[in-house]
């Protein structure tokens, strides 16, 4: 199996003027998981970074279930034309969509409106873990893969499972034989790691921005090159000899029946935010890196990534050929 490397097209969105906000009267970002973790983080970027676009604070609400499936269903039934709500999603959400974990829904069942930024996968252990380096972990897999308990915010076949599978495969283990614990979101997975329920968490670098207090150790990033501060001292998997690269696009969608006018307004807000120093500051504080895409350009990037993920999932045996 070839290394699973996902490439993002980094085109530049056109910054448009901030629109009048008559229709978007109660701005809300829905995080489709429990508090903590990547979806919560994604909503905080919008809430804080776009505060000046609204005359009231953006509300963040939580809608856990099915690693995003419950929220996707809600915005295809009771909230399909709601102009006020945006929903956080990631590359993992798109993978779940591709492999059928959202039922019969497809990429056409949402309007993809804007990016929060790009993130990268990470291999994380507790600070007192016996695994000091990624090589230590790979060697443990080579010796006895059944002795290691991994976990993340996604079920078997999810993005986080894929990241764990890449680590297991680097150690010569069969990914399908991994001892893997699925949590409903990164917050629960981190709690499981700190509580000893799992030994290794295959999470995201952005989540680690708030956990650089010495309680955790990041064995390697799944970025093509080292990331800037506060992660500059963390080696990539590639520089340690393992061809593991996994970028994570983070962004937002609205219901598929949201009007063209309201979709355009949200798109303009995101395009303006991507040029706003306040948004960029929050983005950086949350551990994300710029991905200035909004509206039609963002929709095109989502669809491109969906096709890439379809190929990866088929190669991994998650989709029947």
C-alpha positions as CSV (number, residue, x, y, z in Angstrom):
1,X,0.0,0.0,0.0
2,X,1.4,3.4,-1.0
3,X,1.9,6.1,1.7
4,X,-1.4,8.0,2.3
5,X,-0.5,11.6,1.4
6,X,-3.2,14.1,1.0
7,X,-2.4,17.4,-0.9
8,X,-4.3,20.6,-0.4
9,X,-4.5,23.2,-3.1
10,X,-3.5,26.5,-1.5
11,X,-5.2,29.0,-3.7
12,X,-5.9,32.5,-2.6
13,X,-9.5,33.7,-1.9
14,X,-10.6,37.1,-3.0
15,X,-11.3,39.4,-0.1
16,X,-14.7,41.0,-0.5
17,X,-16.4,43.8,1.4
18,X,-18.1,43.0,4.6
19,X,-21.9,42.7,3.9
20,X,-24.9,44.0,5.7
21,X,-26.1,41.5,8.3
22,X,-29.9,41.8,8.2
23,X,-30.7,38.1,7.6
24,X,-28.0,36.6,9.9
25,X,-29.5,37.7,13.1
26,X,-28.4,35.0,15.5
27,X,-25.0,33.7,14.3
28,X,-24.2,30.2,15.6
29,X,-21.4,27.7,15.2
30,X,-22.3,24.1,15.8
31,X,-19.5,21.8,17.0
32,X,-20.6,18.3,16.2
33,X,-19.0,16.7,19.2
34,X,-18.6,17.1,23.0
35,X,-16.7,20.2,24.2
36,X,-13.0,20.0,23.7
37,X,-11.2,18.7,20.6
38,X,-11.0,19.8,17.1
39,X,-14.6,20.8,16.3
40,X,-14.9,22.9,19.4
41,X,-11.6,24.6,18.4
42,X,-12.9,25.2,14.9
43,X,-16.0,27.0,16.3
44,X,-13.9,29.1,18.6
45,X,-11.9,30.4,15.6
46,X,-15.1,31.6,14.0
47,X,-16.6,32.9,17.3
48,X,-13.6,35.0,18.2
49,X,-12.0,35.7,14.9
50,X,-15.2,37.0,13.2
51,X,-16.7,38.8,16.2
52,X,-16.6,42.2,14.5
53,X,-18.8,40.9,11.6
54,X,-21.9,40.7,13.9
55,X,-23.7,42.9,16.3
56,X,-24.0,40.1,18.9
57,X,-21.6,37.3,20.0
58,X,-21.6,34.1,17.9
59,X,-23.1,31.3,20.0
60,X,-21.2,28.0,20.1
61,X,-23.4,24.9,20.6
62,X,-22.6,21.2,20.7
63,X,-24.3,18.5,18.8
64,X,-22.4,15.2,19.4
65,X,-23.2,11.9,17.8
66,X,-21.8,9.8,15.0
67,X,-18.6,11.9,14.6
68,X,-20.6,14.6,12.9
69,X,-23.5,12.4,11.5
70,X,-26.1,13.8,13.9
71,X,-25.3,17.4,12.9
72,X,-25.2,16.6,9.2
73,X,-28.6,15.0,9.5
74,X,-30.0,18.0,11.4
75,X,-28.9,20.4,8.7
76,X,-30.5,18.2,6.1
77,X,-33.9,18.0,7.9
78,X,-35.0,20.6,10.5
79,X,-32.3,23.2,9.7
80,X,-31.8,22.7,6.0
81,X,-32.4,26.4,5.2
82,X,-31.2,28.1,8.5
83,X,-29.2,31.2,7.5
84,X,-27.8,31.6,11.0
85,X,-25.9,28.4,11.6
86,X,-22.6,27.2,10.4
87,X,-21.3,23.7,11.3
88,X,-17.6,22.9,11.9
89,X,-16.1,20.0,9.9
90,X,-12.7,18.6,9.0
91,X,-11.1,16.3,6.6
92,X,-12.3,13.5,8.9
93,X,-15.9,14.5,8.3
94,X,-15.4,14.3,4.6
95,X,-13.9,10.8,4.9
96,X,-16.9,9.7,7.0
97,X,-19.1,11.1,4.2
98,X,-17.1,9.3,1.5
99,X,-17.2,5.9,3.3
100,X,-21.0,6.1,4.0
101,X,-20.9,6.8,7.7
102,X,-23.4,9.6,7.1
103,X,-25.9,7.3,5.4
104,X,-26.9,8.2,2.0
105,X,-25.8,11.8,2.2
106,X,-23.1,13.1,-0.2
107,X,-21.0,16.2,-0.6
108,X,-24.0,17.8,-2.4
109,X,-26.0,17.7,0.9
110,X,-24.3,20.8,2.3
111,X,-23.0,24.2,1.1
112,X,-19.3,24.5,1.9
113,X,-18.8,28.1,2.9
114,X,-15.3,28.8,4.3
115,X,-12.1,27.6,5.9
116,X,-10.9,27.9,9.4
117,X,-7.4,26.8,8.4
118,X,-5.3,23.7,7.9
119,X,-4.0,21.4,10.6
120,X,-1.9,18.2,10.7
121,X,-2.1,14.9,12.4
122,X,0.0,14.0,15.4
123,X,1.1,11.0,17.4
124,X,0.7,11.8,21.1
125,X,1.5,10.1,24.4
126,X,1.6,11.1,28.0
127,X,4.7,12.7,29.3
128,X,5.6,9.7,31.4
129,X,5.1,7.2,28.5
130,X,7.9,4.7,27.9
131,X,7.8,5.8,24.2
132,X,10.3,8.7,24.0
133,X,10.3,8.8,20.2
134,X,8.2,7.6,17.2
135,X,10.9,5.0,16.6
136,X,10.2,3.6,20.1
137,X,6.5,3.3,19.3
138,X,7.2,1.7,15.9
139,X,9.6,-0.8,17.5
140,X,6.9,-1.7,20.1
141,X,4.5,-2.5,17.2
142,X,7.1,-4.7,15.6
143,X,7.5,-6.6,18.9
144,X,3.9,-7.0,20.0
145,X,1.2,-4.9,18.3
146,X,-1.5,-6.3,20.6
147,X,0.2,-4.8,23.6
148,X,-0.5,-1.2,22.6
149,X,-3.9,0.5,23.0
150,X,-4.5,3.4,20.6
151,X,-7.5,5.7,20.5
152,X,-8.9,8.8,18.9
153,X,-12.1,10.7,18.2
154,X,-13.4,8.4,15.4
155,X,-14.4,4.9,14.8
156,X,-12.7,2.2,12.7
157,X,-12.2,3.6,9.2
158,X,-12.3,7.3,10.3
159,X,-9.6,9.8,9.7
160,X,-8.1,9.3,13.2
161,X,-8.2,5.6,12.7
162,X,-6.4,6.1,9.4
163,X,-3.6,8.0,11.2
164,X,-3.3,5.2,13.8
165,X,-3.2,2.7,10.9
166,X,-0.3,4.5,9.3
167,X,1.7,4.3,12.6
168,X,0.8,0.6,13.0
169,X,1.8,-0.1,9.4
170,X,5.1,1.6,9.9
171,X,5.8,-1.0,12.5
172,X,4.8,-3.9,10.2
173,X,1.5,-4.5,12.0
174,X,-1.9,-5.2,10.3
175,X,-4.0,-2.0,11.0
176,X,-7.1,-4.1,11.2
177,X,-5.6,-6.0,14.1
178,X,-4.9,-2.8,16.1
179,X,-6.3,-2.4,19.6
180,X,-8.2,0.8,18.9
181,X,-10.6,2.7,21.2
182,X,-13.1,5.0,19.4
183,X,-14.2,8.2,21.3
184,X,-16.8,10.7,20.3
185,X,-14.4,13.6,19.6
186,X,-10.9,14.7,20.5
187,X,-11.8,16.0,23.9
188,X,-12.9,12.6,25.1
189,X,-9.9,10.9,23.5
190,X,-7.5,13.3,25.3
191,X,-9.2,12.6,28.6
192,X,-8.8,8.9,27.8
193,X,-5.1,9.3,27.2
194,X,-4.6,11.3,30.4
195,X,-6.7,8.9,32.3
196,X,-4.8,5.8,31.1
197,X,-7.6,4.3,29.0
198,X,-5.3,4.4,26.0
199,X,-1.6,4.7,25.5
200,X,-1.4,6.5,22.2
201,X,-3.6,9.2,20.8
202,X,-3.5,9.9,17.1
203,X,-4.9,13.4,17.2
204,X,-4.3,16.8,15.6
205,X,-1.6,19.4,16.1
206,X,-4.1,22.3,16.7
207,X,-5.6,20.5,19.7
208,X,-2.1,20.5,21.2
209,X,-1.8,24.3,21.3
210,X,-3.7,24.3,24.6
211,X,-1.7,21.4,26.0
212,X,1.9,22.5,25.8
213,X,2.2,22.3,29.6
214,X,4.4,19.2,29.8
215,X,1.6,16.7,30.5
216,X,1.8,15.3,27.0
217,X,4.6,14.3,24.5
218,X,4.2,14.7,20.8
219,X,6.2,11.9,19.1
220,X,5.8,13.3,15.7
221,X,3.8,15.6,13.4
222,X,2.2,14.4,10.2
223,X,3.2,17.6,8.4
224,X,5.5,17.7,5.3
225,X,8.0,19.9,7.3
226,X,8.4,21.2,10.8
227,X,5.7,23.6,12.0
228,X,6.4,27.1,13.4
229,X,6.3,27.9,17.2
230,X,5.0,26.6,19.5
231,X,5.7,23.3,17.6
232,X,9.1,24.1,16.1
233,X,11.0,21.6,18.3
234,X,8.7,18.7,17.4
235,X,10.1,16.5,14.6
236,X,8.0,15.3,11.7
237,X,7.3,11.7,11.1
238,X,9.1,12.1,7.7
239,X,12.3,13.3,9.2
240,X,12.3,10.3,11.5
241,X,12.1,8.0,8.5
242,X,8.4,7.4,8.2
243,X,6.4,8.5,5.1
244,X,3.4,9.6,7.1
245,X,1.8,12.9,6.0
246,X,-1.8,13.8,6.9
247,X,-3.1,17.4,6.5
248,X,-6.5,18.2,8.0
249,X,-8.6,21.0,6.5
250,X,-10.9,22.6,9.0
251,X,-13.9,24.7,7.9
252,X,-17.6,25.2,7.9
253,X,-20.8,24.3,6.0
254,X,-24.4,25.5,6.0
255,X,-27.6,23.7,5.1
256,X,-28.0,22.7,1.5
257,X,-31.1,24.9,1.1
258,X,-29.6,28.1,2.5
259,X,-30.4,30.8,-0.1
260,X,-27.8,32.0,-2.5
261,X,-27.9,35.4,-0.9
262,X,-27.2,34.1,2.6
263,X,-24.5,31.8,1.3
264,X,-22.9,34.7,-0.5
265,X,-23.0,36.8,2.7
266,X,-21.3,34.0,4.8
267,X,-18.8,33.6,2.0
268,X,-18.0,37.3,2.1
269,X,-17.6,37.3,5.8
270,X,-15.1,34.5,5.6
271,X,-13.2,36.1,2.7
272,X,-12.9,39.3,4.7
273,X,-11.9,37.4,7.9
274,X,-9.0,35.7,6.1
275,X,-7.5,39.1,5.6
276,X,-8.2,40.3,9.1
277,X,-5.3,40.4,11.6
278,X,-7.6,39.5,14.4
279,X,-8.8,36.3,12.7
280,X,-5.3,35.4,11.7
281,X,-4.2,35.9,15.3
282,X,-6.9,33.6,16.7
283,X,-6.1,31.1,13.9
284,X,-2.5,31.0,15.0
285,X,-3.3,30.8,18.7
286,X,-5.5,27.8,18.0
287,X,-2.6,26.0,16.2
288,X,-4.0,26.4,12.7
289,X,-2.3,27.5,9.6
290,X,-3.7,29.8,6.9
291,X,-6.0,28.4,4.2
292,X,-7.7,31.5,2.7
293,X,-10.6,29.9,0.8
294,X,-14.2,30.9,0.9
295,X,-17.4,30.5,-1.2
296,X,-17.0,28.8,-4.6
297,X,-13.2,28.4,-4.2
298,X,-13.7,26.6,-0.9
299,X,-16.5,24.4,-2.3
300,X,-14.1,23.4,-5.1
301,X,-11.4,22.5,-2.7
302,X,-13.8,20.4,-0.6
303,X,-14.9,18.5,-3.7
304,X,-11.3,17.9,-4.7
305,X,-10.4,16.6,-1.3
306,X,-13.5,14.3,-1.3
307,X,-12.2,12.6,-4.5
308,X,-8.7,12.2,-3.1
309,X,-10.2,10.6,0.1
310,X,-12.3,8.3,-2.1
311,X,-9.1,7.0,-3.7
312,X,-7.4,6.6,-0.3
313,X,-10.4,4.9,1.3
314,X,-10.7,2.5,-1.7
315,X,-7.0,1.6,-1.4
316,X,-7.4,1.0,2.3
317,X,-10.3,-1.4,1.7
318,X,-12.9,0.9,3.2
319,X,-14.9,1.1,0.0
320,X,-15.6,-1.9,-2.2
321,X,-14.0,-1.6,-5.6
